Amino acid sequence: MLITDQKHQGKGYRKEAIKLIILDIRNMKEDRHQTITLSYEHSNEHAKRVYEKLISMK
């Protein structure tokens, strides 16, 4: 779970952390990681857009 303190929200820290986690998982030599799951409040459209962009990055 990744939670960002309110005073640090909106600065891109969570986005960058998730990006690095995804890249790290993709670069693992083991081939057992086939699914990455993210959850967010469905009413949070900003989070949805950010996560969709992160998941689609190559």
PyRosetta script that sets phi, psi and omega in degrees:
from pyrosetta import init, pose_from_sequence

init()
pose = pose_from_sequence("MLITDQKHQGKGYRKEAIKLIILDIRNMKEDRHQTITLSYEHSNEHAKRVYEKLISMK")
pose.set_psi(1, 137.6)
pose.set_omega(1, 179.8)
pose.set_phi(2, -123.4)
pose.set_psi(2, 116.2)
pose.set_omega(2, -179.4)
pose.set_phi(3, -122.3)
pose.set_psi(3, 135.5)
pose.set_omega(3, 179.4)
pose.set_phi(4, -110.0)
pose.set_psi(4, 128.3)
pose.set_omega(4, 176.7)
pose.set_phi(5, -56.9)
pose.set_psi(5, 142.9)
pose.set_omega(5, -175.0)
pose.set_phi(6, -55.3)
pose.set_psi(6, -36.3)
pose.set_omega(6, -178.0)
pose.set_phi(7, -70.6)
pose.set_psi(7, -12.8)
pose.set_omega(7, 179.2)
pose.set_phi(8, -108.3)
pose.set_psi(8, 0.7)
pose.set_omega(8, -179.6)
pose.set_phi(9, -72.4)
pose.set_psi(9, 149.7)
pose.set_omega(9, 177.5)
pose.set_phi(10, 84.0)
pose.set_psi(10, 7.5)
pose.set_omega(10, -179.0)
pose.set_phi(11, -106.1)
pose.set_psi(11, 0.2)
pose.set_omega(11, 176.7)
pose.set_phi(12, 87.9)
pose.set_psi(12, 3.0)
pose.set_omega(12, -177.8)
pose.set_phi(13, -64.2)
pose.set_psi(13, -46.4)
pose.set_omega(13, -178.9)
pose.set_phi(14, -65.0)
pose.set_psi(14, -42.4)
pose.set_omega(14, 179.4)
pose.set_phi(15, -59.2)
pose.set_psi(15, -46.5)
pose.set_omega(15, -178.8)
pose.set_phi(16, -65.8)
pose.set_psi(16, -40.0)
pose.set_omega(16, 179.2)
pose.set_phi(17, -63.5)
pose.set_psi(17, -45.0)
pose.set_omega(17, 179.8)
pose.set_phi(18, -65.6)
pose.set_psi(18, -39.9)
pose.set_omega(18, 177.6)
pose.set_phi(19, -58.3)
pose.set_psi(19, -45.9)
pose.set_omega(19, 179.6)
pose.set_phi(20, -65.4)
pose.set_psi(20, -38.3)
pose.set_omega(20, 177.9)
pose.set_phi(21, -63.0)
pose.set_psi(21, -46.0)
pose.set_omega(21, 179.6)
pose.set_phi(22, -61.4)
pose.set_psi(22, -45.5)
pose.set_omega(22, 179.0)
pose.set_phi(23, -62.5)
pose.set_psi(23, -40.2)
pose.set_omega(23, 179.0)
pose.set_phi(24, -62.7)
pose.set_psi(24, -43.7)
pose.set_omega(24, 179.0)
pose.set_phi(25, -63.9)
pose.set_psi(25, -44.6)
pose.set_omega(25, -179.6)
pose.set_phi(26, -64.0)
pose.set_psi(26, -28.5)
pose.set_omega(26, -178.3)
pose.set_phi(27, -89.1)
pose.set_psi(27, -2.4)
pose.set_omega(27, 179.0)
pose.set_phi(28, -64.1)
pose.set_psi(28, 144.0)
pose.set_omega(28, -180.0)
pose.set_phi(29, -74.5)
pose.set_psi(29, -23.3)
pose.set_omega(29, 179.8)
pose.set_phi(30, -76.3)
pose.set_psi(30, 141.6)
pose.set_omega(30, -176.4)
pose.set_phi(31, -99.6)
pose.set_psi(31, 21.1)
pose.set_omega(31, -175.3)
pose.set_phi(32, -92.9)
pose.set_psi(32, -5.3)
pose.set_omega(32, -178.8)
pose.set_phi(33, -96.4)
pose.set_psi(33, 98.9)
pose.set_omega(33, -175.8)
pose.set_phi(34, -110.1)
pose.set_psi(34, -15.5)
pose.set_omega(34, -175.8)
pose.set_phi(35, -134.1)
pose.set_psi(35, 134.8)
pose.set_omega(35, 172.3)
pose.set_phi(36, -117.4)
pose.set_psi(36, 127.3)
pose.set_omega(36, -177.3)
pose.set_phi(37, -114.1)
pose.set_psi(37, 129.3)
pose.set_omega(37, 174.4)
pose.set_phi(38, -120.0)
pose.set_psi(38, 145.1)
pose.set_omega(38, 174.5)
pose.set_phi(39, -129.7)
pose.set_psi(39, 151.1)
pose.set_omega(39, -179.1)
pose.set_phi(40, -160.3)
pose.set_psi(40, 165.6)
pose.set_omega(40, 175.4)
pose.set_phi(41, -70.1)
pose.set_psi(41, 125.1)
pose.set_omega(41, -175.9)
pose.set_phi(42, -61.7)
pose.set_psi(42, -21.5)
pose.set_omega(42, 177.6)
pose.set_phi(43, -78.1)
pose.set_psi(43, -8.7)
pose.set_omega(43, -178.9)
pose.set_phi(44, -90.7)
pose.set_psi(44, 85.8)
pose.set_omega(44, -176.8)
pose.set_phi(45, -64.5)
pose.set_psi(45, -34.5)
pose.set_omega(45, 178.9)
pose.set_phi(46, -61.8)
pose.set_psi(46, -47.5)
pose.set_omega(46, 178.7)
pose.set_phi(47, -60.5)
pose.set_psi(47, -41.5)
pose.set_omega(47, 179.9)
pose.set_phi(48, -58.8)
pose.set_psi(48, -46.7)
pose.set_omega(48, -179.7)
pose.set_phi(49, -64.1)
pose.set_psi(49, -43.5)
pose.set_omega(49, -179.7)
pose.set_phi(50, -62.0)
pose.set_psi(50, -48.1)
pose.set_omega(50, -177.7)
pose.set_phi(51, -65.8)
pose.set_psi(51, -37.7)
pose.set_omega(51, 177.7)
pose.set_phi(52, -62.9)
pose.set_psi(52, -40.4)
pose.set_omega(52, 177.5)
pose.set_phi(53, -64.8)
pose.set_psi(53, -41.4)
pose.set_omega(53, -179.1)
pose.set_phi(54, -65.6)
pose.set_psi(54, -41.8)
pose.set_omega(54, -178.8)
pose.set_phi(55, -67.0)
pose.set_psi(55, -34.0)
pose.set_omega(55, -176.4)
pose.set_phi(56, -84.6)
pose.set_psi(56, -6.5)
pose.set_omega(56, -179.1)
pose.set_phi(57, -67.7)
pose.set_psi(57, 147.6)
pose.set_omega(57, -178.4)
pose.set_phi(58, -96.9)
pose.dump_pdb("model.pdb")
